[in-house]
Amino acid sequence: MSRTEAPLVGLDDVRAARELLAGIARTTPLEGSRALSRAVGGPVSLKCENLQRTGSFKIRGAYVRIARLTPQERAPGVVAASAGNHAQGVALAASLLGCRSTVFMPQAAPLPKIAATTAYGAHVELAGATVDEALLHALEFAERTGAVLVHPFDHPDVIAGQGTVGLELLEQCPDVRTVVVCTGGGGLVSGIAVAVKALRPDVEVVAVQAGAAAAFPASLRAGRPVPLASMATIADGIAVGRPGEHTLRHVRELVDRVVTVDEDALSRALLLCLERAKMVVEPAGAAAVAALMADPAAFRPPVVAVLSGGNIDPLLLGKVIHHGLLAAGRYLQLRVRIPDRPGELARLLHVLADASANVLEVEHSRTERTLHLDEVEVHLQLETRGREHSEAVAGLLRAASYTVTPA
């Protein structure tokens, strides 16, 4: 792909998509974040696409793609592949337009996303271990039945539909200087970049990928889509192993930089969204926040971070919250040696109470080889206020003459 090639989607395409979506997609709110603003050193706002219909931005692109099909093209129905959010967007869009839809989802797709997709009217097939494998099944289904493939990101209509997010955030935050967008296959950041760069070329657009599923850096270096050998991330919504031809072209031409975040950062970001912003988001939806938290000095305020979706399995939510608390230093696990005589455990717990540490679990061990005959090792799991408090708790225990080691 030549550097001189113009992007396939333009501002007029995004504006036309917005007209098509009138009365269909919601204009989602822009909410300020004091916690992130303090970290960045200037205003930070959250574009809440987790409050969009179907719980993510995906209805925008899916509806535009299906609405522009002719009646003859719609007759055999549409087919899609998705981990969940695009699936729900396609299902609702097809139902609104009176069109049959079939969606192929990975076999490990979250049950709530499967149930929601079915409730919106789609027929769901579970196939493959990843979205990329599910897409192969969707392509075969399209060839066999004549159904039109609604690609999750790599189509001009889909990109134009997602770009309406960019039009909205520019109107809601006219002085924005940096827009931060979670990125899997690149449809959302491509569309937003089209709108933002056409109207405000001075605004920096930053794409954020999960470090364990970041296909764009190598693809940008190679100048062509390069598939990942493997992926492993809690952010299933952006776990895409290969960028599209269209999205790679848009990202190369319009996006200023691509950054990655690790799993701990994603967990901490989801926790912050819940605790401070009162927003339920999925790990992929919190990726932009994770980037801001990981390196706040790297973003010029005012900043708009897009919360792309809020469809998270409650079981996964519990695990991610626990992981986020650990990553934020809110859980402290220690092994403490105490004399094996009455009253010593009570003394230890009194020290912890004075340190304002909440004891979650206590376990005795008398079988460690290094213990003396008159010693017991106590395994503690504590809840603290953060890393500094955890360090203070451990310091107080050592000051009380306890032998303390991390669990």
Secondary structure, DSSP 8 states (H G I E B T S, - for coil): --TT---S--HHHHHHHHHHHTTTS----EEE-HHHHHHHTS-EEEEEGGGSGGGBTHHHHHHHHHHTS-HHHHTT-EEEE-SSHHHHHHHHHHHHTT--EEEEE-TT--HHHHHHHHHTT-EEEE-SSSHHHHHHHHHHHHHHH--EE--SS-SHHHHHHHHHHHHHHHHH-TT--EEEEE-SSSHHHHHHHHHHHHH-TTSEEEEEEEGGG--HHHHHHHTS----S----S-GGG--SS--HHHHHHHHHH--EEEEE-HHHHHHHHHHHHHTS-----TGGGHHHHHHHH-GGGS-SSEEEEE-B----HHHHHHHHHHHHHHTT-EEEEEEEEESSTTHHHHHHHHHHHTT-EEEEEEEE---TT--TTEEEEEEEEE-SSHHHHHHHHHHHHHTT-EEEE-
